Amino acid sequence: MPRTRFAPPLLLVLLSLAACQKSLADREQDARTALDKRDFAMAQQMSEGALVDAISGKDAATAWRLEQIRLDALAHQKNGAEVATSLERLAGQYPAQVTPALYRALADRLKTAGDTSGAIDVLAAGDKRFPQEHEVFAKDIEALKQGNLDPAQVERLKALGYL
């Protein structure tokens, strides 16, 4: 049997072991670097992997920073549904960090990435969570309406009461 058949699995095992030996801070930095390099899938993967250790180790500050990397990566990958779901979950865990500004920033990233439907959902979720900020969210939704919306997006806005 050729030795090359074992090289890829062995390489994966060695890479996994090397990742395990890195500190949580190093893994966070690696995820941030991937995000900065616009390798969003890698940033998401790295942040999710490090989150397991951050949460189990009760390192809330690092876990929050990793969650932010993950949210940014998801938004850049046009995954608005997961961004909205994650924000809902994180609002319970990190109520001081999950702010109206975070909802609006992630909606903007989704819109820029081309996920207008996801941006609508995130803004609507932010509007629901922060009713005192309704005017700001309504203004952001109004700006979305000025773009080219497809019929499904128009129907979504109607269903949510924005049209």
C-alpha positions as CSV (number, residue, x, y, z in Angstrom):
1,M,0.0,0.0,0.0
2,P,1.5,3.4,-0.9
3,R,2.7,5.6,1.9
4,T,1.0,8.6,0.4
5,R,-2.5,7.3,1.3
6,F,-1.6,7.9,5.0
7,A,-0.1,11.3,4.6
8,P,-3.3,13.4,4.5
9,P,-4.9,11.8,7.5
10,L,-1.6,12.0,9.4
11,L,-1.2,15.6,8.4
12,L,-4.7,16.4,9.7
13,V,-3.9,14.7,13.0
14,L,-0.7,16.6,13.4
15,L,-2.4,19.9,12.6
16,S,-5.1,19.2,15.1
17,L,-2.5,18.4,17.8
18,A,-0.7,21.7,17.0
19,A,-4.0,23.6,17.3
20,C,-4.6,22.0,20.6
21,Q,-1.3,23.2,21.9
22,K,-2.0,26.9,21.0
23,S,-3.3,29.1,23.7
24,L,-6.8,30.4,23.5
25,A,-5.5,33.9,22.9
26,D,-3.4,32.6,19.9
27,R,-6.4,30.8,18.5
28,E,-8.5,34.0,18.9
29,Q,-5.8,35.9,17.0
30,D,-5.7,33.3,14.3
31,A,-9.5,33.6,13.8
32,R,-9.2,37.5,13.8
33,T,-6.4,37.2,11.2
34,A,-8.5,35.0,9.0
35,L,-11.3,37.5,9.2
36,D,-9.0,40.3,8.4
37,K,-7.8,38.4,5.4
38,R,-11.4,38.0,4.3
39,D,-11.2,34.2,4.7
40,F,-14.6,34.1,6.3
41,A,-15.2,30.4,6.3
42,M,-11.9,29.8,8.1
43,A,-12.6,32.6,10.6
44,Q,-15.9,31.0,11.4
45,Q,-14.4,27.6,11.7
46,M,-11.5,28.8,13.9
47,S,-13.8,30.9,16.2
48,E,-16.2,28.1,16.6
49,G,-13.5,25.7,17.5
50,A,-11.9,28.0,20.0
51,L,-15.4,28.9,21.5
52,V,-15.7,25.3,22.8
53,D,-12.6,25.8,24.9
54,A,-13.5,29.4,25.9
55,I,-16.9,28.5,27.1
56,S,-15.8,25.3,28.9
57,G,-13.0,27.2,30.5
58,K,-15.4,30.0,31.7
59,D,-13.4,32.7,29.9
60,A,-16.4,35.0,29.1
61,A,-14.3,37.9,27.7
62,T,-12.5,35.7,25.1
63,A,-15.7,33.8,24.4
64,W,-17.4,37.1,23.6
65,R,-14.6,38.2,21.3
66,L,-14.8,34.9,19.5
67,E,-18.5,35.2,19.1
68,Q,-18.0,38.6,17.5
69,I,-15.5,37.1,15.0
70,R,-18.0,34.4,14.3
71,L,-20.9,36.9,13.8
72,D,-18.8,39.0,11.4
73,A,-17.8,35.9,9.4
74,L,-21.4,34.7,9.2
75,A,-22.5,38.1,8.0
76,H,-19.8,38.3,5.3
77,Q,-20.9,34.8,4.2
78,K,-24.5,36.0,3.7
79,N,-25.8,33.9,6.5
80,G,-28.4,36.3,7.9
81,A,-30.6,33.6,9.4
82,E,-27.7,32.3,11.6
83,V,-26.7,35.9,12.5
84,A,-30.3,36.6,13.8
85,T,-30.5,33.3,15.7
86,S,-27.1,33.9,17.2
87,L,-27.9,37.4,18.3
88,E,-31.0,36.1,20.1
89,R,-29.0,33.5,21.9
90,L,-26.2,36.0,22.8
91,A,-28.6,38.6,24.1
92,G,-29.3,36.2,26.9
93,Q,-25.6,35.5,27.6
94,Y,-24.1,38.9,27.0
95,P,-26.9,41.5,27.5
96,A,-24.6,44.4,27.9
97,Q,-22.7,43.6,24.7
98,V,-25.6,42.9,22.4
99,T,-26.7,46.4,21.6
100,P,-28.8,48.1,19.0
101,A,-25.6,49.3,17.3
102,L,-24.4,45.6,17.0
103,Y,-27.7,44.7,15.3
104,R,-27.4,47.6,12.9
105,A,-23.7,47.0,12.2
106,L,-24.3,43.3,11.4
107,A,-27.3,44.2,9.2
108,D,-25.1,46.6,7.3
109,R,-22.5,43.8,6.8
110,L,-25.2,41.5,5.5
111,K,-26.5,44.2,3.1
112,T,-23.0,44.9,1.9
113,A,-22.4,41.1,1.4
114,G,-25.6,40.9,-0.7
115,D,-28.0,39.4,1.9
116,T,-30.7,42.0,2.0
117,S,-33.2,39.5,3.4
118,G,-30.9,38.7,6.2
119,A,-30.3,42.4,6.9
120,I,-34.1,42.9,7.1
121,D,-34.4,40.0,9.6
122,V,-31.6,41.3,11.8
123,L,-33.0,44.9,11.8
124,A,-36.5,43.6,12.6
125,A,-35.1,41.5,15.4
126,G,-33.2,44.5,16.8
127,D,-36.3,46.6,16.5
128,K,-38.3,44.0,18.5
129,R,-35.6,43.6,21.1
130,F,-35.0,47.4,21.5
131,P,-38.4,49.1,21.0
132,Q,-37.0,52.3,22.4
133,E,-34.7,52.4,19.3
134,H,-37.6,51.9,16.9
135,E,-37.0,55.2,15.0
136,V,-33.4,54.3,14.3
137,F,-34.2,50.8,13.1
138,A,-37.1,52.1,11.0
139,K,-34.7,54.5,9.4
140,D,-32.3,51.7,8.5
141,I,-35.2,49.6,7.1
142,E,-36.3,52.6,5.1
143,A,-32.8,52.8,3.6
144,L,-33.1,49.2,2.6
145,K,-36.4,49.9,0.9
146,Q,-34.6,52.4,-1.4
147,G,-32.6,49.5,-2.9
148,N,-33.7,46.9,-5.4
149,L,-35.9,44.6,-3.4
150,D,-37.2,41.4,-4.8
151,P,-40.8,40.4,-4.3
152,A,-40.1,38.1,-1.4
153,Q,-38.3,40.9,0.4
154,V,-41.2,43.3,-0.2
155,E,-43.6,40.7,1.2
156,R,-41.3,40.2,4.2
157,L,-41.4,43.9,4.9
158,K,-45.2,44.0,4.5
159,A,-45.5,41.0,6.9
160,L,-43.3,42.8,9.5
161,G,-45.4,46.0,9.1
162,Y,-42.7,48.1,7.5
163,L,-44.6,48.6,4.3
